[in-house]
Amino acid sequence: MIRVTAYPTVEWLNARSFTNASMNATVNVAASSTVATSTTAPIISRLRRWSDTATVIDSSSWITTPDGEQCLDLVLSNAGRRVAYRFSLGYERNVPQEDALALVYGKLEALYRIQISNGRMLPADIAHLIVSMNPGWFSADGRVRAGRVASTSAMQVAQNLKQTGSVHFGGISIHRRRITRAREWVSDFERALGLPDFRTYVSGRISLKQSRPSLKMKRRTVVRGSVKG
């Protein structure tokens, strides 16, 4: 498990994983990716030509979650670190919740969801953006080649994707979730498991406490009531 330096802690993640390991893991099996392998194949082919010798690139990697099996269209691994990419066409149900589950149960450092709204996807642009997110995983020659074949639009949004984790260009939107940034996925993770949201619970308790009259106020009320009586 990737070590997390902020809430949630590693212990919190492990507790959720073990507690929910028996939750109908074999039912509601997710359908395979909405993007055919023939579509992602050109991207994977480019990445393998450009990658460093220590980088492993896999396609159609399946993971088991409490909500059933899920497919990761593309997984990059290097020195124990794993980053995954998922592609979708148009609308899909519960994408945020499914991605949150995949991030945790897939033991990923980051998960990128690439949504294509116009039915077109330029493999060179997507490959370039993937290289830009983890340049150290690719050879120097590969990084140069990735920049040469990418469109101007892809090159312009690469830095924004790295900094903000979300970009939109040419009918394509990309959104990133990182395991070390709890705010990016914890709420969706808890909703997917049917558990109460931790931040909502804490906020509710604080509001309840603030709405209660203070002990000092209660004492004044009692004293005044005694005098009037």
C-alpha positions as CSV (number, residue, x, y, z in Angstrom):
1,M,0.0,0.0,0.0
2,I,1.3,3.5,-0.8
3,R,2.2,5.3,2.3
4,V,-0.1,8.3,2.9
5,T,1.3,11.3,4.8
6,A,-2.1,13.0,5.5
7,Y,-5.6,11.9,6.4
8,P,-6.6,9.2,5.6
9,T,-3.8,7.2,7.1
10,V,-2.6,3.8,5.9
11,E,-4.4,2.2,8.9
12,W,-7.6,3.9,7.8
13,L,-7.3,2.5,4.3
14,N,-6.4,-1.0,5.4
15,A,-9.4,-1.0,7.8
16,R,-11.8,0.0,5.0
17,S,-10.2,-2.7,2.7
18,F,-10.5,-5.5,5.2
19,T,-13.9,-4.5,6.6
20,N,-15.4,-4.5,3.1
21,A,-13.5,-7.4,1.6
22,S,-16.6,-9.6,1.9
23,M,-19.1,-7.3,0.3
24,N,-20.4,-9.1,-2.7
25,A,-17.0,-8.8,-4.5
26,T,-18.1,-11.2,-7.2
27,V,-21.4,-9.6,-8.1
28,N,-22.1,-6.6,-10.3
29,V,-19.1,-7.3,-12.3
30,A,-18.3,-4.2,-14.3
31,A,-18.4,-4.3,-18.1
32,S,-15.2,-4.0,-19.9
33,S,-14.0,-0.6,-21.0
34,T,-16.2,1.4,-23.3
35,V,-13.2,2.2,-25.4
36,A,-12.1,-0.8,-27.6
37,T,-8.7,-2.2,-27.3
38,S,-8.1,-1.2,-30.9
39,T,-8.5,2.4,-29.9
40,T,-6.0,2.3,-27.0
41,A,-3.6,0.1,-28.8
42,P,-1.9,3.0,-30.7
43,I,-1.4,4.9,-27.5
44,I,0.2,1.8,-25.8
45,S,2.4,1.1,-28.8
46,R,3.8,4.6,-28.7
47,L,4.4,4.5,-24.9
48,R,6.3,1.3,-25.1
49,R,8.6,2.6,-27.8
50,W,9.3,5.7,-25.7
51,S,9.5,4.2,-22.2
52,D,12.5,3.6,-20.0
53,T,13.6,0.0,-19.6
54,A,12.4,0.1,-16.0
55,T,8.8,1.1,-16.9
56,V,6.2,-1.6,-17.4
57,I,3.1,-0.8,-19.5
58,D,0.0,-3.0,-19.3
59,S,-3.4,-2.8,-20.9
60,S,-6.7,-4.1,-19.6
61,S,-5.6,-4.8,-16.0
62,W,-8.5,-6.0,-13.8
63,I,-8.9,-5.3,-10.1
64,T,-11.4,-6.5,-7.5
65,T,-13.4,-4.0,-5.5
66,P,-16.4,-4.3,-3.1
67,D,-18.5,-3.2,-6.0
68,G,-17.2,-5.9,-8.4
69,E,-14.4,-6.1,-10.8
70,Q,-13.2,-3.0,-12.6
71,C,-10.9,-2.6,-15.7
72,L,-8.0,-0.3,-15.8
73,D,-7.4,0.5,-19.5
74,L,-3.8,1.4,-19.1
75,V,-1.4,0.9,-16.2
76,L,2.2,2.2,-15.9
77,S,4.5,0.8,-13.3
78,N,8.0,1.9,-12.3
79,A,10.0,1.1,-9.1
80,G,6.9,0.0,-7.2
81,R,4.8,3.0,-8.2
82,R,1.6,2.5,-10.3
83,V,-0.4,5.0,-12.3
84,A,-3.5,4.1,-14.2
85,Y,-5.6,5.6,-17.0
86,R,-9.3,4.9,-17.8
87,F,-11.1,6.0,-20.9
88,S,-14.8,6.6,-21.4
89,L,-17.1,7.7,-24.2
90,G,-20.0,10.0,-23.2
91,Y,-21.9,9.4,-20.0
92,E,-21.2,6.6,-17.5
93,R,-22.9,6.0,-14.2
94,N,-21.1,6.6,-10.9
95,V,-17.7,7.4,-12.5
96,P,-16.4,9.3,-9.4
97,Q,-17.3,6.5,-7.0
98,E,-15.9,3.8,-9.3
99,D,-12.6,5.7,-9.8
100,A,-12.2,6.3,-6.0
101,L,-12.6,2.5,-5.5
102,A,-10.2,1.7,-8.2
103,L,-7.6,4.2,-6.8
104,V,-7.6,2.5,-3.4
105,Y,-8.1,-1.2,-4.3
106,G,-5.8,-0.9,-7.3
107,K,-3.0,0.4,-5.0
108,L,-2.5,3.3,-7.4
109,E,-0.5,6.4,-6.9
110,A,-2.7,8.3,-9.3
111,L,-5.7,7.6,-11.5
112,Y,-6.5,9.6,-14.6
113,R,-10.0,9.5,-16.2
114,I,-10.0,10.5,-19.9
115,Q,-13.5,11.3,-21.2
116,I,-14.1,11.8,-24.9
117,S,-17.2,13.8,-25.8
118,N,-16.9,14.0,-29.6
119,G,-16.0,10.4,-30.3
120,R,-12.5,11.3,-31.5
121,M,-9.2,10.7,-29.8
122,L,-5.7,11.5,-31.1
123,P,-3.4,8.8,-29.8
124,A,-0.3,11.1,-30.2
125,D,-1.9,13.8,-27.9
126,I,-2.9,11.3,-25.2
127,A,0.5,9.6,-25.3
128,H,2.2,13.0,-25.0
129,L,0.2,13.9,-22.0
130,I,0.9,10.6,-20.3
131,V,4.6,11.1,-20.9
132,S,4.4,14.6,-19.5
133,M,2.9,13.4,-16.2
134,N,5.8,11.1,-15.4
135,P,8.7,12.2,-17.7
136,G,11.3,10.2,-15.7
137,W,9.6,7.0,-16.7
138,F,10.5,7.6,-20.3
139,S,13.8,7.8,-22.2
140,A,15.2,11.2,-23.3
141,D,14.6,10.3,-26.9
142,G,11.1,9.2,-26.1
143,R,10.3,12.5,-24.5
144,V,11.5,14.4,-27.6
145,R,9.5,12.2,-29.9
146,A,6.4,12.6,-27.8
147,G,6.7,16.4,-28.1
148,R,7.2,16.2,-31.9
149,V,4.1,14.3,-32.7
150,A,1.7,16.0,-30.3
151,S,-0.6,18.8,-31.4
152,T,-0.1,22.4,-30.2
153,S,-3.2,22.1,-28.0
154,A,-1.9,19.1,-26.2
155,M,1.4,20.7,-25.5
156,Q,-0.3,23.8,-24.2
157,V,-2.4,21.9,-21.6
158,A,0.3,19.5,-20.5
159,Q,1.6,21.9,-17.7
160,N,-2.0,22.7,-16.6
161,L,-2.7,19.0,-16.2
162,K,0.3,18.5,-14.1
163,Q,-0.4,21.5,-11.8
164,T,-4.2,21.4,-11.5
165,G,-5.0,17.8,-12.4
166,S,-7.9,18.7,-14.8
167,V,-7.9,19.9,-18.4
168,H,-10.3,20.2,-21.3
169,F,-9.3,20.5,-24.9
170,G,-10.6,19.4,-28.3
171,G,-13.6,17.5,-27.0
172,I,-11.4,15.6,-24.4
173,S,-11.4,16.1,-20.6
174,I,-8.9,14.6,-18.2
175,H,-9.3,14.5,-14.5
176,R,-6.7,13.2,-12.0
177,R,-7.1,11.7,-8.5
178,R,-4.0,11.1,-6.3
179,I,-3.9,8.8,-3.3
180,T,-1.9,11.4,-1.2
181,R,-4.7,14.0,-1.7
182,A,-7.6,12.8,0.4
183,R,-9.9,15.6,-0.7
184,E,-9.8,14.4,-4.2
185,W,-11.4,11.0,-3.6
186,V,-12.3,10.2,0.1
187,S,-15.9,11.5,-0.1
188,D,-16.6,9.4,-3.3
189,F,-14.9,6.4,-1.8
190,E,-17.1,6.5,1.3
191,R,-20.3,7.0,-0.8
192,A,-19.3,4.0,-2.9
193,L,-19.1,1.8,0.2
194,G,-22.3,3.3,1.6
195,L,-20.5,4.7,4.6
196,P,-21.2,8.2,6.2
197,D,-18.9,10.9,5.0
198,F,-16.3,11.7,7.6
199,R,-16.2,15.4,7.0
200,T,-20.0,15.7,7.0
201,Y,-20.1,13.8,10.3
202,V,-17.5,16.1,11.9
203,S,-19.2,19.3,10.6
204,G,-22.5,18.1,11.9
205,R,-21.1,17.4,15.4
206,I,-19.4,20.8,15.5
207,S,-22.7,22.6,14.4
208,L,-24.6,20.6,17.0
209,K,-22.2,21.6,19.7
210,Q,-22.3,25.3,18.7
211,S,-26.1,25.3,18.7
212,R,-26.3,24.1,22.3
213,P,-26.6,26.8,25.0
214,S,-23.5,27.1,27.1
215,L,-23.3,25.9,30.7
216,K,-23.1,29.5,31.9
217,M,-26.3,30.4,30.0
218,K,-28.1,27.4,31.6
219,R,-27.1,28.5,35.1
220,R,-28.4,32.1,34.4
221,T,-31.7,30.7,33.2
222,V,-32.1,28.5,36.3
223,V,-31.3,31.4,38.6
224,R,-33.7,33.8,36.9
225,G,-36.4,31.2,37.0
226,S,-35.8,30.6,40.8
227,V,-36.1,34.3,41.5
228,K,-39.3,34.7,39.5
229,G,-40.8,31.7,41.3
